Amino acid sequence: MVLDTLLSDPRVSLLSIPAVWVLSLAPALIKNATIRIVNPRRNIGRVRDAGLAARLDRMDGAHKNALESFPLWIAAVLTATITKVDTHTVNTAAIAFVTLRALYTLVYITQKTNAQGLLRTAVWLAACTVPLRLLFQAANAAAHH
């Protein structure tokens, strides 16, 4: 019942845009809370603990990757909304994308083995397919209007 209500609410997909933006900032905020923030971009090189430095570097990578995927997500949601793709479909994509991006960020920051790196890549690839699929659905919807 709750899921049906969520999937039929036209605000969900649009609200996923700021949700993804906040999620993209999370690694940078955590990183900056861990180190001296006067000059955070240079401070990673000054961290003496190799494990912490590697984790901070991964936080930076997760943040940059999230910013790279953000414009495609915005385009997919807005295009699907404008072309009137079914709300349930767009919201399902929104929930999937936010979930996959959150999982990707977690795996990226905590990975320590090649197997975890492969998992990170698989989650990234899965997340990339969500906005692309939504854009194809929008193109199909536009062709039928």
CYANA upper distance limits for C-alpha pairs under 8 A (distance plus 0.5 A):
  1 MET  CA      5 THR  CA      6.78
  2 VAL  CA      6 LEU  CA      6.63
  3 LEU  CA      7 LEU  CA      6.51
  4 ASP  CA      8 SER  CA      6.65
  5 THR  CA      9 ASP  CA      6.75
  6 LEU  CA     12 VAL  CA      7.54
  6 LEU  CA     91 ASN  CA      8.34
  7 LEU  CA     12 VAL  CA      7.92
  7 LEU  CA     87 THR  CA      7.56
  7 LEU  CA     88 HIS  CA      5.42
  7 LEU  CA     89 THR  CA      8.42
  7 LEU  CA     91 ASN  CA      5.87
  7 LEU  CA     92 THR  CA      6.97
  8 SER  CA     87 THR  CA      6.44
  8 SER  CA     88 HIS  CA      5.85
  8 SER  CA     91 ASN  CA      7.99
  9 ASP  CA     87 THR  CA      7.75
  9 ASP  CA     91 ASN  CA      8.38
 10 PRO  CA     14 LEU  CA      8.01
 10 PRO  CA     87 THR  CA      6.42
 10 PRO  CA     91 ASN  CA      8.13
 11 ARG  CA     15 LEU  CA      6.41
 12 VAL  CA     16 SER  CA      6.69
 12 VAL  CA     91 ASN  CA      6.41
 12 VAL  CA     94 ALA  CA      7.88
 13 SER  CA     17 ILE  CA      7.71
 13 SER  CA     77 VAL  CA      7.03
 13 SER  CA     90 VAL  CA      6.65
 13 SER  CA     91 ASN  CA      5.48
 13 SER  CA     93 ALA  CA      8.39
 13 SER  CA     94 ALA  CA      5.76
 13 SER  CA     95 ILE  CA      8.36
 14 LEU  CA     18 PRO  CA      8.47
 14 LEU  CA     77 VAL  CA      7.27
 14 LEU  CA     78 LEU  CA      8.15
 15 LEU  CA     19 ALA  CA      6.87
 16 SER  CA     20 VAL  CA      6.41
 16 SER  CA     94 ALA  CA      6.54
 16 SER  CA     95 ILE  CA      8.19
 16 SER  CA     98 VAL  CA      7.52
 17 ILE  CA     21 TRP  CA      6.82
 17 ILE  CA     73 TRP  CA      7.89
 17 ILE  CA     74 ILE  CA      6.75
 17 ILE  CA     77 VAL  CA      8.39
 18 PRO  CA     22 VAL  CA      6.60
 19 ALA  CA     23 LEU  CA      6.61
 19 ALA  CA     98 VAL  CA      7.98
 20 VAL  CA     24 SER  CA      6.57
 20 VAL  CA     70 PHE  CA      7.68
 20 VAL  CA     98 VAL  CA      6.72
 20 VAL  CA    101 ARG  CA      8.32
 21 TRP  CA     25 LEU  CA      7.02
 21 TRP  CA     67 LEU  CA      8.32
 21 TRP  CA     70 PHE  CA      7.56
 22 VAL  CA     26 ALA  CA      6.92
 23 LEU  CA     27 PRO  CA      8.38
 23 LEU  CA     66 ALA  CA      8.43
 23 LEU  CA    101 ARG  CA      8.41
 23 LEU  CA    102 ALA  CA      7.47
 24 SER  CA     28 ALA  CA      8.43
 24 SER  CA     62 ALA  CA      8.27
 24 SER  CA     63 HIS  CA      5.96
 24 SER  CA     64 LYS  CA      8.44
 24 SER  CA     66 ALA  CA      5.47
 24 SER  CA     67 LEU  CA      6.73
 25 LEU  CA     29 LEU  CA      6.65
 25 LEU  CA     63 HIS  CA      6.79
 26 ALA  CA     30 ILE  CA      6.61
 26 ALA  CA     63 HIS  CA      7.95
 27 PRO  CA     31 LYS  CA      6.48
 27 PRO  CA     59 MET  CA      5.45
 27 PRO  CA     60 ASP  CA      7.18
 27 PRO  CA     62 ALA  CA      7.06
 27 PRO  CA     63 HIS  CA      6.02
 27 PRO  CA    105 THR  CA      8.13
 28 ALA  CA     32 ASN  CA      6.51
 28 ALA  CA     59 MET  CA      6.94
 28 ALA  CA     60 ASP  CA      6.72
 28 ALA  CA     63 HIS  CA      6.49
 29 LEU  CA     33 ALA  CA      6.60
 30 ILE  CA     34 THR  CA      6.83
 30 ILE  CA     59 MET  CA      8.37
 31 LYS  CA     35 ILE  CA      7.07
 31 LYS  CA     56 LEU  CA      6.30
 31 LYS  CA     59 MET  CA      6.82
 31 LYS  CA     60 ASP  CA      7.94
 32 ASN  CA     36 ARG  CA      7.42
 32 ASN  CA     37 ILE  CA      6.16
 32 ASN  CA     40 PRO  CA      6.81
 33 ALA  CA     37 ILE  CA      7.87
 35 ILE  CA     40 PRO  CA      7.44
 35 ILE  CA     43 ASN  CA      7.44
 35 ILE  CA     44 ILE  CA      8.11
 36 ARG  CA     40 PRO  CA      6.95
 36 ARG  CA     43 ASN  CA      7.42
 37 ILE  CA     43 ASN  CA      8.42
 39 ASN  CA     43 ASN  CA      6.67
 40 PRO  CA     44 ILE  CA      7.45
 42 ARG  CA     46 ARG  CA      7.85
 43 ASN  CA     47 VAL  CA      7.21
 44 ILE  CA     53 ALA  CA      6.53
 44 ILE  CA     56 LEU  CA      7.27
 44 ILE  CA     57 ASP  CA      7.71
 45 GLY  CA     53 ALA  CA      7.89
 47 VAL  CA     52 LEU  CA      7.85
 47 VAL  CA     53 ALA  CA      6.26
 48 ARG  CA     53 ALA  CA      7.82
 49 ASP  CA     53 ALA  CA      6.61
 50 ALA  CA     54 ALA  CA      6.60
 51 GLY  CA     55 ARG  CA      6.76
 52 LEU  CA     56 LEU  CA      6.57
 53 ALA  CA     57 ASP  CA      6.61
 54 ALA  CA     58 ARG  CA      6.71
 55 ARG  CA     59 MET  CA      6.70
 55 ARG  CA    109 ILE  CA      6.63
 55 ARG  CA    110 THR  CA      7.71
 56 LEU  CA     60 ASP  CA      6.79
 57 ASP  CA     61 GLY  CA      6.74
 58 ARG  CA     62 ALA  CA      6.56
 58 ARG  CA    108 TYR  CA      6.89
 58 ARG  CA    109 ILE  CA      5.72
 59 MET  CA     63 HIS  CA      6.65
 59 MET  CA    108 TYR  CA      8.01
 59 MET  CA    109 ILE  CA      5.95
 60 ASP  CA     64 LYS  CA      6.71
 61 GLY  CA     65 ASN  CA      6.55
 62 ALA  CA     66 ALA  CA      6.64
 62 ALA  CA    105 THR  CA      6.22
 62 ALA  CA    108 TYR  CA      6.71
 62 ALA  CA    109 ILE  CA      7.44
 63 HIS  CA     67 LEU  CA      6.88
 64 LYS  CA     68 GLU  CA      6.80
 65 ASN  CA     69 SER  CA      6.94
 66 ALA  CA     70 PHE  CA      6.65
 66 ALA  CA    101 ARG  CA      8.18
 67 LEU  CA     71 PRO  CA      8.12
 69 SER  CA     73 TRP  CA      7.03
 69 SER  CA    128 CYS  CA      8.29
 70 PHE  CA     74 ILE  CA      6.83
 71 PRO  CA     75 ALA  CA      6.69
 72 LEU  CA     76 ALA  CA      6.61
 72 LEU  CA    131 PRO  CA      7.14
 73 TRP  CA     77 VAL  CA      6.70
 73 TRP  CA    131 PRO  CA      6.09
 74 ILE  CA     78 LEU  CA      6.58
 75 ALA  CA     79 THR  CA      6.31
 75 ALA  CA    135 LEU  CA      8.46
 76 ALA  CA     80 ALA  CA      6.47
 76 ALA  CA    131 PRO  CA      5.81
 76 ALA  CA    132 LEU  CA      7.72
 76 ALA  CA    134 LEU  CA      6.35
 76 ALA  CA    135 LEU  CA      5.70
 76 ALA  CA    138 ALA  CA      8.44
 77 VAL  CA     81 THR  CA      6.55
 77 VAL  CA     90 VAL  CA      7.68
 77 VAL  CA     94 ALA  CA      8.43
 77 VAL  CA    131 PRO  CA      8.16
 77 VAL  CA    134 LEU  CA      7.99
 78 LEU  CA     82 ILE  CA      6.53
 79 THR  CA     83 THR  CA      6.58
 79 THR  CA    135 LEU  CA      7.37
 79 THR  CA    138 ALA  CA      6.65
 80 ALA  CA     84 LYS  CA      6.52
 80 ALA  CA     85 VAL  CA      5.68
 80 ALA  CA     90 VAL  CA      7.42
 80 ALA  CA    134 LEU  CA      7.08
 80 ALA  CA    135 LEU  CA      7.18
 80 ALA  CA    137 GLN  CA      7.76
 80 ALA  CA    138 ALA  CA      5.24
 81 THR  CA     85 VAL  CA      6.65
 81 THR  CA     87 THR  CA      8.48
 81 THR  CA     90 VAL  CA      8.29
 83 THR  CA    138 ALA  CA      6.28
 83 THR  CA    139 ALA  CA      8.31
 83 THR  CA    141 ALA  CA      6.39
 83 THR  CA    142 ALA  CA      5.95
 84 LYS  CA    138 ALA  CA      8.11
 84 LYS  CA    141 ALA  CA      7.45
 85 VAL  CA     89 THR  CA      7.54
 85 VAL  CA     90 VAL  CA      7.22
 85 VAL  CA    137 GLN  CA      7.43
 85 VAL  CA    138 ALA  CA      6.51
 85 VAL  CA    141 ALA  CA      6.63
 86 ASP  CA     90 VAL  CA      6.89
 87 THR  CA     91 ASN  CA      6.46
 88 HIS  CA     92 THR  CA      6.51
 89 THR  CA     93 ALA  CA      6.78
 90 VAL  CA     94 ALA  CA      6.65
 90 VAL  CA    134 LEU  CA      7.68
 91 ASN  CA     95 ILE  CA      6.63
 92 THR  CA     96 ALA  CA      6.61
 93 ALA  CA     97 PHE  CA      6.46
 93 ALA  CA    130 VAL  CA      6.65
 93 ALA  CA    131 PRO  CA      8.06
 93 ALA  CA    134 LEU  CA      7.72
 94 ALA  CA     98 VAL  CA      6.62
 95 ILE  CA     99 THR  CA      6.53
 96 ALA  CA    100 LEU  CA      6.49
 96 ALA  CA    127 ALA  CA      8.29
 96 ALA  CA    130 VAL  CA      7.91
 97 PHE  CA    101 ARG  CA      6.47
 97 PHE  CA    127 ALA  CA      6.23
 97 PHE  CA    130 VAL  CA      6.71
 97 PHE  CA    131 PRO  CA      8.24
 98 VAL  CA    102 ALA  CA      6.59
 99 THR  CA    103 LEU  CA      6.67
100 LEU  CA    104 TYR  CA      6.43
100 LEU  CA    123 VAL  CA      6.93
100 LEU  CA    124 TRP  CA      8.07
100 LEU  CA    126 ALA  CA      7.87
100 LEU  CA    127 ALA  CA      6.02
101 ARG  CA    105 THR  CA      6.60
101 ARG  CA    123 VAL  CA      8.43
101 ARG  CA    124 TRP  CA      7.99
101 ARG  CA    127 ALA  CA      6.95
102 ALA  CA    106 LEU  CA      6.77
103 LEU  CA    107 VAL  CA      6.60
103 LEU  CA    123 VAL  CA      7.87
104 TYR  CA    108 TYR  CA      6.38
104 TYR  CA    120 ARG  CA      6.37
104 TYR  CA    123 VAL  CA      6.26
104 TYR  CA    124 TRP  CA      6.68
105 THR  CA    109 ILE  CA      6.64
106 LEU  CA    110 THR  CA      6.67
107 VAL  CA    111 GLN  CA      6.04
107 VAL  CA    116 GLN  CA      7.60
107 VAL  CA    119 LEU  CA      8.12
107 VAL  CA    120 ARG  CA      6.27
108 TYR  CA    117 GLY  CA      8.00
108 TYR  CA    120 ARG  CA      6.50
111 GLN  CA    116 GLN  CA      5.81
111 GLN  CA    117 GLY  CA      6.79
111 GLN  CA    120 ARG  CA      8.45
112 LYS  CA    116 GLN  CA      7.09
112 LYS  CA    117 GLY  CA      8.05
113 THR  CA    117 GLY  CA      6.78
114 ASN  CA    118 LEU  CA      6.69
115 ALA  CA    119 LEU  CA      6.76
116 GLN  CA    120 ARG  CA      6.62
117 GLY  CA    121 THR  CA      6.79
118 LEU  CA    122 ALA  CA      6.68
119 LEU  CA    123 VAL  CA      6.67
120 ARG  CA    124 TRP  CA      6.60
121 THR  CA    125 LEU  CA      6.60
122 ALA  CA    126 ALA  CA      6.68
123 VAL  CA    127 ALA  CA      6.61
124 TRP  CA    128 CYS  CA      6.67
125 LEU  CA    129 THR  CA      6.98
126 ALA  CA    130 VAL  CA      7.46
127 ALA  CA    131 PRO  CA      8.23
128 CYS  CA    132 LEU  CA      7.25
129 THR  CA    133 ARG  CA      6.39
130 VAL  CA    134 LEU  CA      6.75
131 PRO  CA    135 LEU  CA      6.60
132 LEU  CA    136 PHE  CA      6.87
133 ARG  CA    137 GLN  CA      6.72
134 LEU  CA    138 ALA  CA      6.63
135 LEU  CA    139 ALA  CA      6.68
136 PHE  CA    140 ASN  CA      6.74
137 GLN  CA    141 ALA  CA      6.63
138 ALA  CA    142 ALA  CA      6.56
139 ALA  CA    143 ALA  CA      6.77
140 ASN  CA    144 HIS  CA      7.07
141 ALA  CA    145 HIS  CA      7.08
